[in-house]
Amino acid sequence: MSFPSKIICLTEESVETLYLLGREDLIAGVSQYVERPPEAKSKHPTVTQFIRSDIEQIVSMRPDLVIGFSDLQKDIASQLIGRGLNVFVTNQRSLSEILNNILLLGRMIGEGEKAQKLVDSFKQKLDVFKARTLPRRPRVYFEEWDHPNYSGIQWVSELIEACGGENIFKDKSGAMARDREVTHEEIVQRNPEIIFGCWCGKPVKLDSFERRPGFEGVSAVQNKFIWELDPAVFLQPGPALFVDGLDQMFEKIQKVATLDG
């Protein structure tokens, strides 16, 4: 059986996964947004953004596999398939789907055993965090975008819960982005004790939360528990969530949960 030897990665989670499996040699091109690992962007040609790709360049490189993520890349995938390329696009939304996708990628490149060991290590780490007991579960608002306000996707919601927090918009987390839009009034009503800003593609203006109508009465604003989180860690459905995301989120949630303890 032969396996892919030249892979274009349209998003960064597949890049990080291939590096962790020790198969970065398979990567022929990456996204301009790739940050993990830091050396990836300098070692591999940049051939794509998130929703726009250089189709002609990708075709000319003759990859035997193109890997993407999300329905937002359907047009890119369609064009590449129309040009005769093999394209694999996933739409994982939960932590379990993310782990399954790592296993699937591992099998696709002939590294199923390595992928299984990697996933097992991530599951064990997740279980450790879930087993930790905090004095209480602080209410958390995670914001992916500010105009309009988008609350966190399912894997973020699950991460919050695993780290001892309560996602105030858990009921919306399984939906697509447009259906996770929330109003200032809804946020104020649910009164988060922690606000995480994690805006895709731009820095978070932390002081902007204080200026929103009604936010002067929000617990997180009153106590200044407003933090920026790295999109490269929290907004990509891959290893980063387990490698760094759990530790970074737990640190903040623990700080608030133990204030009265």
C-alpha positions as CSV (number, residue, x, y, z in Angstrom):
1,M,0.0,0.0,0.0
2,S,1.3,3.5,-0.9
3,F,0.6,6.6,1.2
4,P,0.5,10.3,0.4
5,S,4.0,11.8,0.0
6,K,3.2,15.4,-0.9
7,I,0.5,17.1,1.2
8,I,-0.9,20.7,1.0
9,C,-2.4,21.8,4.3
10,L,-5.0,24.5,3.9
11,T,-5.3,25.1,7.7
12,E,-2.9,24.8,10.5
13,E,-4.2,21.9,12.7
14,S,-3.1,19.4,10.0
15,V,0.4,21.0,10.0
16,E,0.8,20.7,13.7
17,T,-0.5,17.1,13.7
18,L,2.0,16.1,11.0
19,Y,4.8,17.6,12.9
20,L,3.8,15.8,16.1
21,L,3.7,12.5,14.2
22,G,7.2,13.2,12.9
23,R,6.1,13.5,9.3
24,E,6.6,17.1,8.5
25,D,8.6,15.8,5.4
26,L,5.2,15.2,3.8
27,I,4.2,18.9,3.9
28,A,4.4,20.7,0.5
29,G,2.5,23.9,1.3
30,V,0.8,25.6,4.2
31,S,-1.5,28.5,5.1
32,Q,-0.2,32.0,5.7
33,Y,-1.8,31.8,9.1
34,V,0.1,28.8,10.3
35,E,1.8,29.5,13.7
36,R,2.3,26.0,15.2
37,P,5.1,25.0,15.2
38,P,6.8,28.4,14.8
39,E,9.2,27.1,12.1
40,A,6.5,25.7,9.8
41,K,5.8,28.9,7.9
42,S,9.5,29.4,7.1
43,K,10.1,25.8,6.1
44,H,7.2,25.4,3.7
45,P,5.7,27.4,0.9
46,T,2.6,29.5,1.7
47,V,-0.1,28.7,-0.8
48,T,-3.4,29.6,0.9
49,Q,-5.3,31.8,3.3
50,F,-8.4,30.4,5.1
51,I,-11.1,31.1,2.5
52,R,-8.8,32.0,-0.5
53,S,-6.1,29.8,-2.1
54,D,-3.8,30.1,-5.0
55,I,-5.4,27.4,-7.0
56,E,-3.0,27.5,-9.9
57,Q,0.0,27.3,-7.6
58,I,-1.4,24.3,-5.8
59,V,-2.3,22.5,-9.0
60,S,1.2,23.2,-10.4
61,M,2.8,21.6,-7.3
62,R,1.0,18.3,-8.0
63,P,0.2,17.3,-4.4
64,D,-1.2,13.8,-4.0
65,L,-3.4,15.1,-1.1
66,V,-4.9,18.4,0.0
67,I,-6.2,18.7,3.5
68,G,-8.7,21.3,4.7
69,F,-11.2,22.1,7.4
70,S,-14.7,23.5,7.6
71,D,-17.6,24.2,5.2
72,L,-16.0,27.6,4.7
73,Q,-13.4,26.0,2.5
74,K,-16.0,24.2,0.3
75,D,-15.3,26.5,-2.7
76,I,-11.6,25.9,-2.5
77,A,-12.2,22.2,-2.3
78,S,-14.6,22.2,-5.2
79,Q,-12.1,24.0,-7.5
80,L,-9.3,21.7,-6.6
81,I,-11.4,18.6,-7.0
82,G,-12.5,20.0,-10.4
83,R,-8.8,20.2,-11.3
84,G,-8.3,16.5,-10.5
85,L,-6.7,16.7,-7.1
86,N,-7.5,14.5,-4.1
87,V,-9.0,16.7,-1.4
88,F,-9.9,15.7,2.2
89,V,-12.0,18.3,4.1
90,T,-13.3,17.6,7.6
91,N,-15.8,19.5,9.7
92,Q,-15.0,18.5,13.3
93,R,-16.7,20.6,16.0
94,S,-16.1,18.7,19.2
95,L,-13.1,17.5,21.1
96,S,-13.9,13.9,20.4
97,E,-14.2,14.6,16.7
98,I,-10.9,16.4,16.8
99,L,-9.2,13.4,18.3
100,N,-10.9,11.1,15.8
101,N,-9.6,13.3,13.0
102,I,-6.0,13.0,14.3
103,L,-6.4,9.2,14.2
104,L,-7.8,9.4,10.7
105,L,-5.0,11.5,9.4
106,G,-2.5,9.2,11.0
107,R,-3.9,6.2,9.2
108,M,-4.0,8.1,5.9
109,I,-0.2,8.6,6.0
110,G,0.6,5.2,7.4
111,E,1.3,6.4,11.0
112,G,-1.8,4.9,12.7
113,E,0.2,3.6,15.7
114,K,1.9,7.0,16.3
115,A,-1.5,8.8,16.0
116,Q,-3.1,6.4,18.5
117,K,-0.4,7.1,21.1
118,L,-0.7,10.8,20.5
119,V,-4.5,10.7,20.9
120,D,-4.2,8.5,24.0
121,S,-1.9,11.1,25.6
122,F,-4.4,13.9,24.8
123,K,-7.3,11.8,26.3
124,Q,-5.3,11.2,29.5
125,K,-4.5,14.9,29.9
126,L,-8.1,15.8,29.3
127,D,-9.2,13.3,31.9
128,V,-6.8,14.8,34.4
129,F,-8.3,18.2,34.0
130,K,-11.8,16.9,34.2
131,A,-11.0,15.2,37.5
132,R,-9.8,18.3,39.1
133,T,-12.1,19.9,41.7
134,L,-12.5,23.6,42.0
135,P,-14.5,25.4,44.8
136,R,-17.1,26.5,42.2
137,R,-17.6,26.8,38.5
138,P,-17.3,30.4,37.3
139,R,-19.5,31.6,34.5
140,V,-17.5,32.1,31.3
141,Y,-18.2,34.1,28.1
142,F,-15.9,33.2,25.2
143,E,-16.0,35.6,22.3
144,E,-14.7,34.6,18.8
145,W,-15.6,37.9,17.1
146,D,-16.8,41.3,18.1
147,H,-18.9,42.7,15.2
148,P,-21.2,40.9,15.5
149,N,-20.5,39.1,18.8
150,Y,-20.0,35.3,18.2
151,S,-19.8,33.0,21.2
152,G,-17.5,30.0,21.4
153,I,-17.8,26.9,19.2
154,Q,-18.4,23.5,20.7
155,W,-14.8,22.4,21.3
156,V,-14.2,25.7,23.2
157,S,-17.3,25.1,25.3
158,E,-16.1,21.6,26.1
159,L,-12.7,22.9,27.0
160,I,-14.3,25.5,29.4
161,E,-16.3,22.8,31.1
162,A,-13.2,20.5,31.3
163,C,-11.3,23.3,33.0
164,G,-14.0,23.8,35.7
165,G,-15.9,26.7,34.1
166,E,-19.5,27.1,33.0
167,N,-20.0,28.3,29.4
168,I,-22.9,30.8,29.6
169,F,-23.7,30.1,25.9
170,K,-23.3,26.3,26.0
171,D,-26.7,26.1,24.5
172,K,-25.4,27.8,21.3
173,S,-22.0,26.1,21.0
174,G,-23.1,23.3,18.7
175,A,-24.3,25.7,16.1
176,M,-22.6,27.2,13.0
177,A,-21.0,30.7,13.5
178,R,-24.0,32.7,12.3
179,D,-26.2,30.9,14.8
180,R,-23.8,31.6,17.7
181,E,-24.3,35.4,17.4
182,V,-25.3,36.9,20.7
183,T,-26.4,40.4,21.8
184,H,-24.9,42.7,24.4
185,E,-28.2,42.3,26.3
186,E,-27.9,38.5,26.4
187,I,-24.3,38.7,27.7
188,V,-25.3,41.2,30.4
189,Q,-28.2,39.0,31.4
190,R,-26.1,35.9,31.8
191,N,-23.5,38.0,33.7
192,P,-20.2,36.2,33.1
193,E,-17.5,36.2,35.8
194,I,-14.8,35.7,33.2
195,I,-14.6,37.0,29.6
196,F,-12.2,35.5,27.1
197,G,-11.6,37.5,24.0
198,C,-10.3,35.4,21.1
199,W,-10.9,37.2,17.9
200,C,-10.0,35.4,14.7
201,G,-7.3,37.3,12.8
202,K,-6.9,40.4,14.9
203,P,-5.9,41.5,18.4
204,V,-8.5,41.8,21.1
205,K,-9.3,45.3,22.4
206,L,-9.8,44.4,26.1
207,D,-11.0,47.8,27.1
208,S,-13.7,47.7,24.5
209,F,-15.8,45.4,26.8
210,E,-15.9,48.0,29.4
211,R,-17.5,50.5,26.9
212,R,-20.3,48.2,25.8
213,P,-23.8,49.2,26.9
214,G,-24.7,47.7,30.2
215,F,-21.4,46.0,30.7
216,E,-20.6,48.2,33.7
217,G,-22.7,45.8,35.7
218,V,-21.1,42.6,34.4
219,S,-19.1,40.7,37.1
220,A,-16.1,40.1,34.8
221,V,-15.9,43.8,33.9
222,Q,-16.2,44.9,37.5
223,N,-13.5,42.6,38.7
224,K,-11.3,43.0,35.5
225,F,-11.3,39.3,34.7
226,I,-11.1,39.9,31.0
227,W,-8.3,38.0,29.1
228,E,-7.2,37.6,25.6
229,L,-6.6,34.1,24.4
230,D,-4.5,33.1,21.4
231,P,-6.6,32.1,18.3
232,A,-3.7,29.8,17.1
233,V,-4.4,27.7,20.2
234,F,-8.2,28.0,20.7
235,L,-9.7,28.6,17.3
236,Q,-8.1,25.7,15.4
237,P,-9.5,22.2,15.9
238,G,-6.3,20.3,16.5
239,P,-3.5,19.4,18.9
240,A,-3.0,22.9,20.2
241,L,-6.1,22.6,22.4
242,F,-4.6,19.7,24.3
243,V,-1.0,20.8,24.1
244,D,-1.5,24.3,25.5
245,G,-5.1,25.2,25.6
246,L,-6.1,23.1,28.6
247,D,-3.3,24.6,30.7
248,Q,-3.9,28.2,29.7
249,M,-7.6,28.1,30.2
250,F,-7.5,26.3,33.5
251,E,-5.0,28.8,34.9
252,K,-7.5,31.6,34.4
253,I,-10.6,29.7,35.5
254,Q,-8.8,28.4,38.6
255,K,-7.8,32.0,39.6
256,V,-11.4,33.1,39.7
257,A,-12.8,29.9,41.2
258,T,-10.5,30.0,44.2
259,L,-10.9,33.6,45.1
260,D,-13.3,32.8,47.9
261,G,-11.6,29.6,48.8
